[in-house]
Amino acid sequence: MAEVAAIPTSRGPADDVVDPEAYVRVDAKGVAHLHLLVENLHCGKCVQAIEGALRPRPDVTEARVNMTTRRLALSWHAAAAGAAELLAPVTALGYRLVPFNPAALESNAAEQDRMLLRCVAVAGFAAANVMLLSVSVWAGAFSDDMGPATRDFLHWISALIALPAVAYAGRPFFRSAAAVLRRGATNMDVPISLAVLLAAGMSLQQTIVSGPHAYFDASVTLLFFLLIGRYLDRRARSRARDAAEQLMLLGAVAATVIEPDGQRRARPVGAVRPGMVVAVAPGDRLPVDGRVRTGRSTVDTSLVTGETMPLSVRPGTDVFAGTLNLDAPLEVTVTAAGEGTLLAEIVRLIEAAAQGRDRYVRLADRFSRVYAPAVHLLAAGAFGGWLLFGGLAWQPALMIAVAVLIITCPCALGLAVPAVQVVASGRLMRRGVLVKAADGLERLADADMVVFDKTGTLTVGRPELTNRRDLSDADLTIAASLAVASRHPLARALSRAAGPVPLRDGVRETAGMGLAAPVDGGEVRLGNAAWCAVTATDETASGSELWLRRPGAEPVRFAFEDRLRDDAAAAVDALRRRGLAVELLSGDRAPVVAAVADRLGIAHWSAACLPADKVARLEALASAGRRVLMVGDGLNDAPALAAAHASMSPAEAADISRTAADFVFQGRRLTPIVETLDLSRRARRLVLQNFALALAYNVIAVPIALAGLVTPLIAAVAMSSSSLIVTLNALRLRRGGIRAEPEAGR
């Protein structure tokens, strides 16, 4: 069994295999984990087939395939079975499994894009040249100038151009069709492959016997149009990247462990165990979850809370892997490392959420489930009917079947969605919105609820001084002369408010507390209330604060607030008028979130939300039948963005959030959210119109083809005309106002 399921390497010969056991990791609970790449994963049916082959086993705890990265994540009770035994049903289905390598995956995707573009170029070149030769044949058919020898000569030249082009440019369809046929299934690539191969084969047969009916132009022209649609669709899909892979890069590969004898040694993170003590230098990310043993500093916890304000940490404070130590050295007692950290949990949340989104069935896929079998039945019926009851020989009967396959070829259906996507994406890009997910517009059009993050989404994500009018110029200048020495967000905000101020001599910074500098009679301090010996502060304030303490003077409070985006209220109101409910989820404190929700009229809000809390809320909404648009920007929003039915992120958001989102909008306004929603609804209407046009064309054309009144060449021209109509209809999206949706709802 182990030999059957051995994993071939991606580049070596067929007999060069890798033992899957070498890539198995067993955790402390005895659960084995294995990540592999499925090289020949094509569609959602492949995902279902692989998961269906693995999940029935009682010892398997998790079997998940990510469509975007083609990664198979498998977990099982290690004592129950080996990796080779579990993977045998998958390899028996014909799937090729190789060790997962994100860098190789990206390289392979780029190569696939280049290959598809080469196929488009080859098919286009062949179509143009064969069409020129066909024009000569057509012209000769209506005159006495061309004899059979000249016609045959032109047909042979066409064959020499078309047949290699079909063999090369048709590979994306042939491989996909062969893969699904081996599994006893079908997809839209099966009738495409049959139409192309039969048209080319029959044309070659006619050329060999000096027959008049050679339709090489039909084969290559059909391929050319279909490849354009395939390339456009793949380019749209390739914008989606797995945020989990980028998030994993935030984890350290090594940790500095303080041994019992006091020596410091670098160890791989996988070798770090709970109870050990690690040292974290300023500017480094924490490699583990733990509790501060010694040291005071500030830590950027945006990964966990999504808030821009760093957290002051001291002995006893819990800290988490992936967060950034800003100011001073720390010694941390390890509580969790590797797969047990909060960072690893966020990665798992993102992958699970992305897997749930892969279950979304696109409109084109829904049509293809019925359309592909129907085309096969029609073509087979035409061949059998004319052969058995029409009195035709097998060649003319087969020619009619080929004409049926070509005239019903799903070229228009294949272009129905990509054509609209390309036009919509181009229009949104001119408005500062990048469409990253191939089916993002389709899912966004279904949204009936919007969930916002607060910091950096509804707000500008940058604290600003709010009580400037209550401050004297002298106090502001003195405070700013200290603040310019710090990278703390509040200190920077104070410096911006004061303008250019020279740095005071002798400034020193105490991590997690504040700044100080010597002056006559003592020292001047700027920092938190405890640092400045302030005993009473307004704990209910909706913002943050710094205090200035000078010898012989009353302490001065500097209040800060992350203000709302200028059009936040207008955007929220516009979304409500379009029939969407609005909710707010934030990692910030309850008073701050409540104040923002009150100003925007958002009745439902939650504060102090961790990444898992946001995902849980979205899952609850989905279970209640809601189709949620999530808008967020922080590292902690990435799992929620991946879990939502559709998602958007501002361009200034964290890299991971932009990666996880379906759309990225530029600028400091929220209006693009409303505009994108309106355009997505218009795009969906045009897609449905395209499907209706394609089906109407078939209703008219199929009976004519079944009656034997259409040659393959005329069928190819008719098929191309239907594709042109679909494309022209999609171009209508370029006209009219971008806010075309009625404001009262859908």
HELIX and SHEET records of a PDB file:
HELIX    1   1 PRO A   20  TYR A   23  5                                   4    
HELIX    2   2 GLY A   44  LEU A   54  1                                  11    
HELIX    3   3 ALA A   83  ALA A   92  1                                  10    
HELIX    4   4 PRO A  102  ALA A  141  1                                  40    
HELIX    5   5 PRO A  148  ALA A  169  1                                  22    
HELIX    6   6 ARG A  171  ARG A  182  1                                  12    
HELIX    7   7 ASP A  189  ILE A  208  1                                  20    
HELIX    8   8 PHE A  216  SER A  238  1                                  23    
HELIX    9   9 ALA A  243  MET A  248  1                                   6    
HELIX   10  10 VAL A  269  ALA A  271  5                                   3    
HELIX   11  11 SER A  302  THR A  305  1                                   4    
HELIX   12  12 GLY A  338  GLY A  340  5                                   3    
HELIX   13  13 LEU A  342  ARG A  357  1                                  16    
HELIX   14  14 LEU A  363  LEU A  388  1                                  26    
HELIX   15  15 TRP A  394  ILE A  407  1                                  14    
HELIX   16  16 CYS A  411  ARG A  430  1                                  20    
HELIX   17  17 GLY A  440  ASP A  446  1                                   7    
HELIX   18  18 LYS A  454  LEU A  458  3                                   5    
HELIX   19  19 ARG A  468  ASP A  470  5                                   3    
HELIX   20  20 ASP A  473  ALA A  483  1                                  11    
HELIX   21  21 PRO A  489  ALA A  498  1                                  10    
HELIX   22  22 ALA A  568  ARG A  577  1                                  10    
HELIX   23  23 ALA A  590  LEU A  600  1                                  11    
HELIX   24  24 PRO A  611  SER A  623  1                                  13    
HELIX   25  25 LEU A  635  ASP A  637  5                                   3    
HELIX   26  26 ALA A  638  ALA A  643  1                                   6    
HELIX   27  27 ASP A  655  ALA A  660  1                                   6    
HELIX   28  28 THR A  671  LEU A  706  1                                  36    
HELIX   29  29 PRO A  712  ALA A  730  1                                  19    
HELIX   30  30 LEU A  731  ARG A  734  5                                   4    
SHEET    1   A 2 ILE A   7  PRO A   8  0                                        
SHEET    2   A 2 VAL A  17  VAL A  18 -1                                        
SHEET    1   B 4 ARG A  25  VAL A  26  0                                        
SHEET    2   B 4 VAL A  31  VAL A  38 -1                                        
SHEET    3   B 4 ARG A  71  HIS A  77 -1                                        
SHEET    4   B 4 VAL A  60  ASN A  66 -1                                        
SHEET    1   C 3 ARG A  25  VAL A  26  0                                        
SHEET    2   C 3 VAL A  31  VAL A  38 -1                                        
SHEET    3   C 3 LEU A  97  PRO A  99 -1                                        
SHEET    1   D 6 ARG A 264  PRO A 268  0                                        
SHEET    2   D 6 ALA A 254  ILE A 258 -1                                        
SHEET    3   D 6 VAL A 277  VAL A 280 -1                                        
SHEET    4   D 6 LEU A 330  ALA A 336 -1                                        
SHEET    5   D 6 ASP A 289  THR A 294 -1                                        
SHEET    6   D 6 ASP A 318  VAL A 319 -1                                        
SHEET    1   E 3 LEU A 311  VAL A 313  0                                        
SHEET    2   E 3 SER A 297  ASP A 300 -1                                        
SHEET    3   E 3 LEU A 324  ASN A 325 -1                                        
SHEET    1   F 7 VAL A 433  VAL A 435  0                                        
SHEET    2   F 7 PHE A 663  PHE A 665 -1                                        
SHEET    3   F 7 ALA A 646  PRO A 650  1                                        
SHEET    4   F 7 VAL A 628  VAL A 631  1                                        
SHEET    5   F 7 MET A 449  PHE A 452  1                                        
SHEET    6   F 7 ALA A 581  LEU A 585  1                                        
SHEET    7   F 7 HIS A 604  SER A 606  1                                        
SHEET    1   G 6 GLU A 464  LEU A 465  0                                        
SHEET    2   G 6 VAL A 556  GLU A 561 -1                                        
SHEET    3   G 6 SER A 544  ARG A 549 -1                                        
SHEET    4   G 6 GLY A 522  GLY A 527 -1                                        
SHEET    5   G 6 GLY A 514  VAL A 519 -1                                        
SHEET    6   G 6 ARG A 508  THR A 510 -1                                        
END                                                                             
